[in-house]
Amino acid sequence: VTFDYDWVVNYLRHQSYLTKGLKTSVYDERTGKSDSFYFEGGIKSYVRRLNEGKEVLSDDIFYVEKNIEDSVVELAVQYNDTFTETMRPFANNVLTPEGGMHVVGFRTALNRCLNDYARKNGLLKEKEDNLTGDDIKEGLTAVVLVKLPDPQFEGQTKNKLGNPEVRGYVDKVMTEYFGYYLEENPAIAKKIINKATLAARARKAA
């Protein structure tokens, strides 16, 4: 059996990010190489790493972990000043690169929270259209992690989560707690909405 050291290291690093307080170690007897990982902040630490080298809109990272029904929803969000989105969705610590119901719930809630806040605080004028999902995506870095008893993965590659109830769970947690976060951090909220508004104007101009 040939072990791929880099694959093992990458896998263990992910498991430590996704289970805060877990320490993982690997030692390669062939070469003497070793690595160990421990992240007190869990997925908050992961978002911080994904944004390394980028100008963030705020040092603060939105984070919430909630038990809902028989599942756990854990979310971490931070914006940077780039024009690209970095999204890492997981179900039971398995990466789901094609997203699925947890991502749909997250995006729906994020969109609603930002538009509601912008309207309520006069950051979007009455005649202006709502910000779209594409406008809100720019500069978004997010880790969406759900833990559930019976995950249903779709497609041959099982890259997508199909459980319909998870959409509602994530939507509910994100709407409530990200809504609080925006109210309590008006300066950050304004920066995020201003960035999305610029994206909207650029989209319309194009």
C-alpha positions in Angstrom: 0.0 0.0 0.0 1.3 3.4 -0.9 0.2 6.2 1.4 -0.1 9.7 0.1 1.2 11.9 2.9 -0.2 15.1 1.6 -3.7 13.6 1.3 -3.6 12.3 4.8 -2.4 15.7 6.1 -5.1 17.5 4.3 -7.8 15.1 5.6 -6.6 15.4 9.2 -6.4 19.2 9.0 -10.0 19.3 7.8 -11.2 17.0 10.6 -9.5 19.3 13.2 -11.2 22.4 11.7 -14.5 20.7 11.7 -14.4 19.3 15.2 -13.1 22.1 17.4 -10.9 20.9 20.3 -9.8 17.8 18.4 -6.1 17.2 18.0 -4.9 15.1 15.0 -1.3 13.9 14.3 0.5 12.0 11.6 4.0 10.7 11.5 5.5 9.2 8.3 8.0 6.5 9.2 9.3 6.4 5.6 10.6 10.0 5.7 10.4 11.2 9.3 7.9 13.9 8.3 5.2 14.7 10.9 2.3 17.2 11.4 -0.3 17.8 14.0 -3.3 20.0 14.0 -5.5 21.6 16.7 -7.9 24.5 16.2 -9.6 25.9 19.3 -11.9 28.0 17.1 -13.0 25.1 14.8 -14.6 26.5 11.6 -14.0 30.1 12.7 -10.3 29.2 12.5 -11.0 27.7 9.1 -12.6 30.9 7.8 -9.6 32.8 9.1 -7.3 30.6 7.2 -9.3 30.8 3.9 -9.1 34.6 4.2 -5.3 34.7 4.8 -3.6 37.2 2.6 -6.9 39.0 1.8 -8.1 42.3 3.1 -11.1 41.5 5.3 -14.0 44.0 5.8 -13.8 43.3 9.6 -11.6 41.1 11.8 -14.8 39.9 13.5 -16.1 36.5 12.2 -19.8 35.7 12.5 -20.2 32.3 14.1 -23.1 30.3 15.4 -23.6 26.7 16.5 -27.2 25.4 17.3 -28.9 22.1 17.9 -32.2 22.0 16.0 -34.4 19.0 16.1 -32.0 16.0 15.9 -29.3 17.9 13.9 -26.6 20.5 14.5 -26.0 23.6 12.4 -22.7 25.4 12.6 -21.9 28.4 10.5 -19.0 30.9 10.1 -19.0 33.9 7.8 -16.5 36.7 7.0 -16.3 39.1 4.1 -13.2 40.2 2.2 -12.6 42.9 -0.4 -12.2 40.5 -3.4 -14.8 39.7 -6.0 -14.9 36.0 -5.5 -16.7 33.7 -3.2 -15.1 30.9 -1.1 -17.7 28.5 0.2 -17.0 25.2 2.0 -20.1 23.2 2.7 -19.9 20.0 4.8 -22.4 17.4 6.0 -21.2 15.1 8.8 -17.6 16.4 8.1 -17.8 15.3 4.5 -17.2 18.0 1.9 -20.2 18.5 -0.4 -18.6 20.5 -3.3 -21.9 20.7 -5.2 -23.7 22.1 -2.2 -27.2 20.9 -1.5 -30.0 21.8 0.8 -27.8 23.2 3.6 -26.3 25.7 1.1 -29.7 26.6 -0.3 -31.0 27.4 3.2 -27.8 29.4 4.0 -28.0 31.5 0.8 -31.8 32.2 1.2 -31.3 33.4 4.7 -28.2 35.5 3.9 -30.0 37.2 1.1 -33.1 37.9 3.2 -31.1 39.2 6.2 -29.0 41.6 4.2 -31.9 43.0 2.1 -34.1 43.4 5.2 -31.4 45.2 7.1 -30.6 47.4 4.1 -34.3 48.4 3.6 -34.8 49.0 7.3 -31.8 51.2 7.7 -32.1 53.2 4.5 -29.1 51.6 2.8 -31.3 50.6 -0.2 -33.5 53.4 -1.5 -37.2 52.7 -2.1 -36.9 52.6 -5.9 -33.7 50.4 -5.9 -34.1 46.7 -6.6 -33.2 44.1 -3.9 -29.7 42.9 -3.9 -29.4 39.5 -5.7 -27.6 36.4 -4.6 -24.8 37.2 -7.1 -24.3 40.7 -5.6 -24.1 39.3 -2.1 -21.6 36.5 -3.1 -18.8 38.9 -3.8 -16.1 38.6 -1.2 -18.0 36.1 0.9 -16.1 33.4 2.8 -18.3 30.9 4.5 -18.1 27.4 6.1 -21.5 25.7 6.4 -21.4 22.5 8.5 -24.4 20.4 9.3 -24.4 17.2 11.4 -27.5 15.0 11.0 -28.4 11.4 11.8 -29.3 10.2 8.2 -27.6 12.3 5.5 -28.8 11.6 2.0 -26.2 12.3 -0.6 -27.2 12.8 -4.2 -25.6 11.8 -7.5 -23.0 9.1 -8.3 -20.2 11.1 -6.7 -22.3 11.9 -3.5 -21.2 15.5 -3.7 -24.5 17.1 -2.8 -26.7 16.9 0.3 -30.4 16.1 -0.5 -32.2 16.2 2.9 -35.0 18.7 2.5 -35.5 19.4 6.2 -31.9 20.7 6.5 -32.7 23.6 4.2 -35.2 24.8 6.9 -32.9 24.2 9.8 -30.0 26.3 8.3 -32.4 29.0 7.1 -33.9 29.3 10.6 -30.6 29.5 12.4 -28.9 31.8 9.9 -31.9 34.2 9.7 -32.2 34.6 13.5 -28.5 34.8 14.5 -27.1 36.6 11.4 -30.0 39.1 11.8 -28.8 39.8 15.4 -25.2 40.0 14.2 -26.1 42.8 11.7 -28.1 44.7 14.3 -25.3 44.5 16.8 -22.5 45.4 14.3 -23.9 48.2 12.2 -20.5 49.3 10.8 -19.8 45.7 9.5 -23.4 45.5 8.1 -22.9 48.8 6.3 -19.6 47.6 4.7 -21.1 44.3 3.5 -24.2 46.1 2.0 -22.1 48.8 0.4 -19.9 46.2 -1.3 -23.0 44.3 -2.5 -24.5 47.5 -3.7 -21.4 48.3 -5.8 -21.6 44.8 -7.3 -25.3 45.4 -8.2 -24.4 48.7 -9.9 -21.6 47.1 -11.9 -23.9 44.3 -12.9 -26.6 46.7 -14.1 -24.0 48.8 -16.0 -22.6 45.7 -17.7 
